[in-house]
Amino acid sequence: MKKRIAILGSTGSIGTQSLEVIEKYPDRFEVEVLTANNNSRLLTEQAKKFHPNIVVIGNEKKYTEVKDALKDFPIKVYAGAPAIEQIVQTESIDMVLTAMVGFSGLIPTLRALEAGKHIALANKETLVVAGELITALAKKKQVGILPVDSEHSAIFQCLVGEYMNSAEKIFLTCSGGPFRGKTREQLMKVTPEDALLHPNWEMGAKITVDSATLMNKGFEMIEAHWLFGLSPENIEVVVHPQSVIHSMVQFSDGSVKAQMGLPDMRLPIVYALGFPERLSTDFPRFTFRNYPSLTFETPDIKNFRNLALAFDAIHRGGNIPCVLNAANEIVVSAFLEKKIGFITMSDIIEEMLNKSVFIARPSLDDFIMTDTETRERTELLIRLRKTK
């Protein structure tokens, strides 16, 4: 039986690479649902090629455009965020790959879990915002959350077969981004164009900026905390510029397992989709001859403060990681639009964390309220800074 996949965010970097993987295994996988927020042109191209049962365009203004483009195909077309939330519960779906960006992935993931769907998780913000809610629901419904992030996929792969042995520590690796080693004075001058030049990975704009600020690694630390049940004190971030070791696990006897490979997001995607089987691929192979030296450094949290802010947020708990995520989404957007500078992003996030109302045990409604209020207050703070 083919595994029927719903891809939420099919026009983004992870979504397009997931379709590339699925295309290589026509006897294994079948596209059941495709969704996109705004990119109606690419969504319709994908639908014509993969013939899903359903497509959803998040932007309701583009519904007619998509509907007309697919009028000659037996494909159901819907629009709007509520449609995405409902579609993931469709009985014919076996797995939901969540590749939506930011907070928008939270409720569809919850709805999919409620319907007993296995999740291939590429939307780390879902666990950053509501990790306790998500993991408790997955346990209740007895469904798996398979990580698609390269780092969490690496940890997961290191833990497979170790069910009798608990992890003592996790090492999350990161490249250090395009500004590794730069001073605060240098960082004050960087542009969005500079930030989008990641040295090793090809990703969307938002996650690429997050990698440059090390917020992405902070988010991954929080995600690892919920996925693997380790306290933040047992998760160490290590800068590894070559991006060949994707992460490591240390066990109680002191031994360390590392998962290695070329920096290619198709590898964790095919692992998540095919698990528990490793599917053969024709992807380029790693060779030590091309990497005679693998190096490691301690991250610079003085100049890249977002990583420290993420550790602070998970220690405080409650709705504070939700504040962290919402403020970050707004400042990254403002930075890309050249409304604020690179360093200012961390300043604003820290101010929002310090001024937000703490909720110890938030409900879904609390998360939604926190997200909305944080976005509004962050945007106001940006406008006030511009007028000074």
N, C-alpha and C positions, 0 to 999 in steps of 0.2 A: 504494500500500500504506500502510495506517495504521501509525504508529509505536506499538509496544506498550510501555507504560510500567509499571515497578514503582516504587511510591512507598513508601519506607521512612520511617515516621513520618508517616503520612497525616493524623493527627488534630491535629498541631501547626500552628503558624502558617504555615510554608512549605508543609506538606502540604495544608492546606485551600485555600490560595491557588493551589496547583498544580492541584488538582481544579477550581477555578473557571476557570482558564485552559483546561484540557482540555475542560471542558464547552462552551466557546465554539467549539471546533474539532472537532466530532464526525467530520468527514471526514478529519482529520489524525491524531488520537491515539485510542488505546484503552487503557483501564486493564486491565492484566493481573494485577497483584498490589498489594494494600494491606496494610500492616502498622502496628501500633500497639503501644505498651508496655502501657498500662493502660486507656485510654479505650475500653472495649468498646462502650459505647452509641453513641458517634459512629462507631466503626469499622463497626458493623453497619448504621447509617444510610447510610454511604457505600457499603457493599457493595450494599445494596438499590437504590441509585440508579445506580451505575456498573457493576454486574454484572461484577466482576473474575473471573478464573478461580480465583484463590487469595486467601485472607486469612490473616494470621497475627497472633495476639495474643501479645505477649511474655510477659505474666503468665499462667503456666500454670493458675493458679487460676480464671481467667476463660474457660477453653476451653469448658466445657460451656455457659456462658451465650451465648457467640458461636455455638457450634454449633447450639444450640436456636433461636436467633433467626433463623438462616439455613437452617433445615431444609427450607424450601419453595423454596429457590433452588439452582440447579446450581453451587454454589460450594464448592470444597474448603477446609476449615478446619483449620489447624494451630496449634500453640502452642509457645512457648519460643524462646530465643535461637538454639539450634542449627537450628531450623526456618527462621528468617530467613536464616541463613548458607547453608543448602542451597537455599532457594527462589530466591535471586538468580541461581543458575546454571541456572534453567529455560530450556530451549531457546527457548521462545516469547517471551522478553523481548528487546526491542531496546535499551532504555535503562533504567538504574537511577537514579532520583532519590533521593539519600541526604539525608534531612531529619531523621534521628535526632539526638538531642541528646548531645553529649559523646563519650566514649571508646567508647560502645556502637556507634558507626557504623564503627569501624575494621575489624573482621573482616568484616562483610558487604560493605564496599567492596572489601577484598582478594579475597574470594571471587568477587565480580562481575567484577573485573578478570581474575582467573584464568580465568574462563569467557569472556573476550573481550567483555564488555558495555561499551558506552559509559556514562560516568558523568556525570550532572548533579549537581554537588557543592554541597550546601548545608550539609554537616557539616564546618565548617572544622577542627574538632579532629582529624579524620583526618590532615590534613597537618601540623598542629601536632605531633602525637605521632610520626608515622612518615612524614614527607614523603619522605625518601630512598627508603624501601621502596616507597611508593605510586607515585611518579613513575617509578622504575626498572621496576616491573612494567607500568605503562601503556605505557612505551616498548617493552618486550619484547613485549607482546601487540598493539602497534600499535592501541591504542584511545584515544579522546579523553576528556579530563577537561574538561568544560565548566562553568565556575564559575557558581554561582547567586547568591552574595553580590553585592550591588549594586556594591561597589567593584571586585571582581575581574572581574565582568562588564564594567564600564566599561573597565578596563585591556585586557581581551581585545578589546573592540570597537575600542579605539584602535589595537591592534596588527594587526587584520585588514587585509590588503593591504600590510602593511609587512614582508613576509617577507624582503626584501632588506636591510632597515634594522634595526639593533639598537637596542633601547631603552638610553638612557644612564641614565635615572633614572625612578622612579615616585613620584608624589605620591598618597598615600592620604588621602582626606578623611574627616573625622568631624565630627559635629554638636557634639561636646563634652559631650553628655548633659545631664541635668537640673541638674547641679551645676557647670556651667561658671562659673569666676570665684569660686567659694566658697573660703574660707580653710580651713585645717586645723581650726580651732576650730569652724567651721560644719559641716564634714563629720563631726565627731565626734557631732553631734546628729541626723544624718539617719536616717530610718526606712526600712524596706523599702517602705512605701507611697510615700514620696517618690521612692525609686530607680526605681520602676516607672512613673513618669510621664515617659516619654520625650517630648521636645518635637516630634519629627517622624515617628517610625516606630512602627508597631504590631507588636510582636514578643512572643515567649514570655518568661516571667519570667526565666529564666536568662540569655538573651542581653541582655535589657534591663538587668539588673544589671551584666553585663559591659560594656555600653556606658557605664554610669554611672561605672564604675571605670577606664575606658579599656583594660581587659584585652581587650575585643573587638578593639580596634584593634591591640593587640600580637599577638593571634592572627592577625589579617589580614595583618600584616607578615610573620609566619612563613609563612603560606599563600602570599603573593605571592612570597616568596623561592623556594619550591619550584615554584610554577606557572610563573613567568616567568624563573627562572634568574638573578636579580640578587642581589648581596650585600646584607646589611642596610644597609651604608653608602650604597647607592644607592636606598634606599627611605625617603622622608621623609613623616612624618605631619603633616597640616595640618588645623587646626580650621576648619571651614566651617559656621557655625551654620545656614545656610539649607538645607543638604542638597540642593542643586540640581546642583552639580558633583559627580559620584559618584567620580571619580578622574581623574588625568591622567598622561600619559606624555611625557617629554622625550626627544628623539632627539639623535643625535650632532651635528647641525647647530645645536642650541640651540632648535629649534622645539618647541612643546608642544601636544599634542592633549588635549582634554578631552571627556568624555562627560557630557551633561547631560540632565536630565529631572526630572519630579516625583518625590518620594520615595514610590514605589509598587513593592513587591516583585514585582508581577505582570510588570513590564517585564523584569527579568533572567530571570524564570522562562520567559516566552514566548520570549525570545531563545535561551535554552539548549535548550528543547525543539524549537524550529523551525530552529535553525542547520543549514545556512548561510543559510537564507532568513529574511528579516524578515517576519513575518506581520502583516497589518493588524489593528489593534485599535480598539476604541471607548473606550479609557481616556481620562480627562481629559488635556487637552493643556497643556503648559507655555507660559506667556506672560511676557515680560519686564515687562509692565505690573504684574504682581503681585509682581515681584522687582526693584524699581528699584536695589537695592544688594546686591551679593554681597561678603561680607567673609571675611577669612582671618586666622588667629591661630596662634601657636606653642603647642603643647600644654603644659600645666603638669605636668611630670613630677615636680616636687617634692611637690606635694600629691596627684597621681594617679600613684603610683609603679608601678602595674602595667605601664604602658607601658615604663618603663625596665627592669623585671624581665624582660619578654618579650625585649627586645633583648639583655639579658645571657644569657638562656637559649639563644637561637639562636647567639650567639657561642660559647658553651661547647659546644653541640652534643650529640651522642650521645643519651643518654636524658634529658637535663635538660629539654628542652621537654615530655617526657612527665610529668616531675615537676611542672612548671608547670601543666599542664592538670589533672592529678589533684588537686593541692592546691587549685586554683581551684574545681573542681566541688564539693569538700567545703565550702570556706569560703562559697561563694555559697549553698549549701543551708542552712548554719548561720545566715547572715545573714538569709535569708528567714524562718527559723524564730525569729528574734530571740534567738539564742544568743550572737552576737557582734556587734560594731559595724562600721560601714562601714570605718573606718580599720584596724581589727584584721585585716581580710581580707588586706591587703597585708603586714602584719607577719608573719602566719603563713606566707604563701606564701614570703616571703623567707627565713624560718627553714628551711623545708623544702628550698628550693633549696641553701642553704648546708650542710645536714647530710646530703644524699642521696649515696649511692654512685654515682660516675660510671662509666658504661659507654660507651666510645668508639664501638664499632660494634655496637649492639644488634640482636639478632634479634627476631622476633615474640614469642618466649617471654620475652625480656628486657623487652620493652615491657609485656607482661601482668604480669610480676612487679613491675616498677617501679610500674605503675599500682596494683596491689593493695597493695603495701607503703606507698606514699605516702598512699593513702586511709586506711589503718589508722593510720599515724603522725600524720596531720593530725587525724583524729577524736580521737585520744588527746591531742594538744596542745590542742585546743579544750576537752576535758573538764578538763584540768589547769588551764587558764586560768580556767575557771568556778569551780573549787574554791578559788582563791586569794582 
